[in-house]
Amino acid sequence: MLADAGIDVVAQVGDAEALLATLDATAVDIAVVDIRMPPTRTTEGLVAAATIRRIAAGGWVIDPLVVSRLVGRRRERNPLDELTDREREVLGLMAEGRSNQAISERMFLSPKTVETHIRSVFSKLGLDDLPGDNRRVLSVLAYLRR
């Protein structure tokens, strides 16, 4: 209908994501947006239109979903936070490749105490004793990812 009225239609898209990508790549004077766009057919069109207005005015937009995911990540439980200072120190020495005996000597602890700390680390990190798994390696990997 728009083309028949002499208006140049530069794109037609099926969802809000494609709309925003097209607007990034194409210089347009106006965007006609359906309020209920796929995929959920709820408010994607309104959200995209507000995004378009803000950008046209020289602003920028961060998707609220992205923000909530970033903020939510910090709130996620990190099992390493559950470790005591001593357990964290033992895990750090494990990450250096130290044996239980070397950890004992370095920390002036009995081998039995070191074993207790290591078992506690495994437990707090949720590392069950499963066939084929090396809990020592898995705990060090968790430590290195922090």
TATAWO-V325588 format. One record per residue. N is the residue number from 1. PHI is phi in whole degrees, 0 to 359 (NA if undefined). Layout:
# TATAWO-V325588
((N/PHI) (N/PHI))
This chain:
# TATAWO-V325588
((1/NA) (2/296) (3/299) (4/297) (5/272) (6/88) (7/264) (8/286) (9/262) (10/269) (11/197) (12/223) (13/236) (14/256) (15/206) (16/296) (17/298) (18/294) (19/300) (20/296) (21/296) (22/295) (23/294) (24/294) (25/266) (26/231) (27/276) (28/230) (29/268) (30/208) (31/233) (32/263) (33/235) (34/285) (35/298) (36/253) (37/268) (38/295) (39/270) (40/264) (41/57) (42/247) (43/242) (44/304) (45/297) (46/296) (47/297) (48/296) (49/297) (50/296) (51/302) (52/298) (53/298) (54/296) (55/292) (56/299) (57/275) (58/95) (59/272) (60/216) (61/225) (62/242) (63/303) (64/302) (65/295) (66/296) (67/299) (68/295) (69/292) (70/295) (71/293) (72/297) (73/300) (74/293) (75/273) (76/298) (77/292) (78/253) (79/301) (80/296) (81/293) (82/280) (83/286) (84/286) (85/301) (86/295) (87/296) (88/295) (89/294) (90/299) (91/297) (92/299) (93/291) (94/299) (95/295) (96/280) (97/89) (98/284) (99/281) (100/302) (101/297) (102/295) (103/296) (104/303) (105/294) (106/292) (107/261) (108/56) (109/239) (110/286) (111/304) (112/297) (113/294) (114/298) (115/301) (116/297) (117/297) (118/295) (119/300) (120/294) (121/300) (122/303) (123/295) (124/294) (125/273) (126/71) (127/263) (128/287) (129/279) (130/254) (131/299) (132/89) (133/262) (134/253) (135/298) (136/296) (137/294) (138/297) (139/291) (140/294) (141/299) (142/298) (143/296) (144/288) (145/281) (146/299))
